[in-house]
């Protein structure tokens, strides 16, 4: 999956879609460090998946403005995740659970030290200051998402030679 399309889909999940005519969306709930903050479920058939999960868990769905490729999952009136169309075949990075962390750069560094891998293009800030995310593959290749309510600091400019 290309970084730009993955970034757009992930940002849609955390923000419920991008709409410039609406006021900025508040941050997702602060669930506390180390707890599940959000999840994505990928599918090759959005309508079929909505029907399946809606009947299985009594979930409702809210359309992601400006996207026919994603819908926000709502349970008990609270947005909890995103159901989205996979970009091609279902891959190991489809269907990701995001764990809230207080220090995203530090957690990414620690994951690498412990034998994990951060895919190219991660971490990155979500639009409208709603935080930042990263993906991590553990040493066996299982993906996990990381979410911070705090955006990444601006990149330091490269030294002038």
Residue pairs with C-beta under 8 A, 6 or more apart in sequence:
1 87
1 88
1 91
1 93
2 87
3 120
3 121
5 87
6 87
6 93
6 121
7 121
7 124
9 40
9 69
9 70
9 82
9 84
9 87
10 40
10 126
10 133
11 18
11 126
11 127
12 18
12 64
12 67
12 69
12 70
12 82
12 84
13 38
13 40
13 70
13 72
13 81
13 82
13 84
14 28
14 38
14 126
14 130
14 131
14 133
14 147
15 25
15 126
15 127
15 128
15 130
16 25
16 62
16 64
16 65
16 72
16 79
17 63
17 64
17 65
17 66
17 67
17 70
17 72
18 65
18 66
18 127
19 65
19 66
22 65
24 128
24 129
25 128
25 130
27 130
27 131
27 149
28 37
28 38
28 79
28 130
28 131
28 147
28 149
29 37
29 78
30 100
30 149
31 37
31 100
32 100
33 100
33 101
33 102
34 99
34 100
34 101
35 99
35 100
36 97
36 98
36 99
36 100
37 98
37 99
37 100
37 147
38 80
38 81
38 82
38 97
38 98
38 145
38 147
39 80
39 81
39 82
39 95
39 96
39 97
39 98
39 145
40 81
40 82
40 83
40 84
40 94
40 95
40 96
40 98
40 145
41 49
41 53
41 73
41 81
41 82
41 83
41 84
41 95
42 84
42 85
42 86
42 90
42 94
42 95
43 49
43 83
43 84
43 85
43 86
43 90
44 85
44 86
44 89
44 90
46 68
46 69
46 71
46 83
46 84
46 85
49 83
50 61
50 71
50 83
53 59
53 73
53 83
54 60
54 61
57 75
58 75
59 73
59 74
59 75
60 73
60 74
60 75
61 71
61 72
61 73
61 74
61 83
62 71
62 72
62 74
62 79
63 71
63 72
64 70
64 71
64 72
64 82
69 84
69 85
70 82
70 83
70 84
70 85
71 82
71 83
71 84
72 79
72 81
72 82
72 83
73 79
73 80
73 81
73 82
73 83
74 80
86 94
92 137
92 141
92 142
92 143
93 119
93 135
93 143
96 135
96 143
96 144
96 145
97 144
97 145
98 133
98 144
98 145
98 146
98 147
99 144
99 145
99 146
99 147
100 147
100 148
100 149
101 107
101 146
101 147
101 148
102 148
102 150
103 148
104 123
104 132
104 133
104 134
104 146
104 147
104 148
104 150
104 152
105 123
105 152
107 134
107 146
108 118
108 122
108 123
108 134
108 136
108 146
111 118
111 136
111 138
111 146
112 118
114 139
115 138
115 139
116 136
116 137
116 138
116 139
117 136
117 137
118 134
118 135
118 136
118 137
119 135
119 137
122 133
122 134
122 135
123 132
123 133
123 134
123 146
123 152
124 132
124 133
124 134
124 152
125 131
125 132
125 151
125 152
126 132
126 133
126 151
129 151
130 149
130 151
131 147
131 148
131 149
131 150
131 151
132 147
132 148
132 150
132 151
132 152
133 145
133 146
133 147
133 148
134 145
134 146
135 143
135 144
135 145
135 146
136 143
136 144
136 145
136 146
137 143
138 144
